[in-house]
Amino acid sequence: MRVTMIGTGYVGLVSGVCFSEFGFDVTCVDIDEAKIATLNELKSPIYEPGLDELIERNHTAGRLTFTTDFENAVAEADVVFVAVGTPSRRGDGEADLSYVFEAAKRIAHAMRPETVIVIKSTVVVGTCRKVHDIIAAERPGVAFSIASNPEFLREGSAIEDFMRPDRVIVGVEDERGEKALRHLYRPLYLRETPILITTLENAEITKYAANAFLAMKITFINEIADLCEKVGGDVQQIATGIGLDKRIGSKFLHAGPGYGGSCFPKDTNAFAATGRKSGAPQLLVETTIAVNEARKRAMADRILEALGPNPAGKTVGVLGIAFKPNTDDVRDAPSLVIVPRLVGAGVKVRAHDPEAREQAAPLLPGMEWCEQPYDVAKDADVIAVLTEWNVYRGLDLKRIGEAMAGKTIVDLRNIYRPQDVEDAGLGYVSVGKKGMF
Ligand code: UDX
């Protein structure tokens, strides 16, 4: 079975590469020539652990190719995946589907009869039907199938998530689509991965509902953290306590500076917009969005408070800029709200991130970059941990303290044991623990 993947962004590239690792012949297509050139040099344009090795192995084995030749790649394929971007439209927060529809038109003209077209991009409910209608109008009388196959990949563990998913969601409208997708996910058979075959609409909504629920879960524990700080409590113990209830589950209950990334903010906004438009407002999701936005600002204010009454002219050393560890992605990262708010208050910011510098530098002007984590401590009045990279967990806190001008760590990810920070002679401000700030 020949697979063509349209779009070599995060989702398209990881999915295409992983299908080739499963033994299928895969062609990855992008309009960005520079990106395809990079891939043809067997380098990944994105940072994702393990991806380079898989690209090299499968390309060398002849199963994985990269091209800008859209038409040929589609003409050769049995299954064409659409994994182009669906960014938030400015203003209304709805997903911009123009890239999906554009790709659909081009596929219609290039495809062979009986091609299965699978929408992997995150699209609002009803989009797959629209894609069907576009293709049917462009190529009347030609048989084809539409399927929906949303992704649930986390950046930083995307390959593992693809190879060992909790489940695979497949929306189909006919037997041909179902058969093709079942075949492509057959390699997961041994792991007994549930493959849920459903309608196009159900698959589309499942993706948004899953991300909205996870965003809500994080936001819930963030509000519990606020309560703990007021009334006396430890959010980590409470998360453990509620997480042991199997109906709740322990994952996604880490309090922090608010969720960010390429999916949660965009998808919750699009889902809320769908709710409003369809007369079924998603009030929990609307509130989640508002609470999360306010949280990022509140976390900046927490750092400013730690600087004392006159923060202007003082220095904050920031550890971590990426929206989470193991990625260079800074899209909608809390740091993009927190750092400008500090800079706006006249604070000097020195920052380190193991991977995100290139992506973040243009977005965060007026901030000094440090080569090493310890460098941010130099003359800093406060150290703020924004991302829980592993390299920050084991830092020598005494050494940090000695380099600092002030003596406070604001740990927005709760990566340190309060006792360890105190033993190093530092003040500790964390999240969701009374008496620690
Ligand atoms: C997410 C979904 O997990 C994935 O299924 C979907 O396909 C894409 O969006 P990703 O954006 O890569 O994946 O990151 P994820 O690990 O889910 O984290 C999202 C954000 O939530 C990060 O900013 C992270 O720091 C934050 N988060 C996560 C918390 O603040 N607390 C948690 O307990 C978990």
Boltz pocket constraint, residues with backbone or C-beta under 6 A from the ligand:
constraints:
  - pocket:
      binder: B
      contacts: [[A, 151], [A, 152], [A, 153], [A, 154], [A, 155], [A, 156], [A, 211], [A, 214], [A, 218], [A, 251], [A, 252], [A, 253], [A, 254], [A, 255], [A, 256], [A, 257], [A, 258], [A, 259], [A, 260], [A, 261], [A, 262], [A, 263], [A, 264], [A, 323], [A, 324]]
      max_distance: 6.0
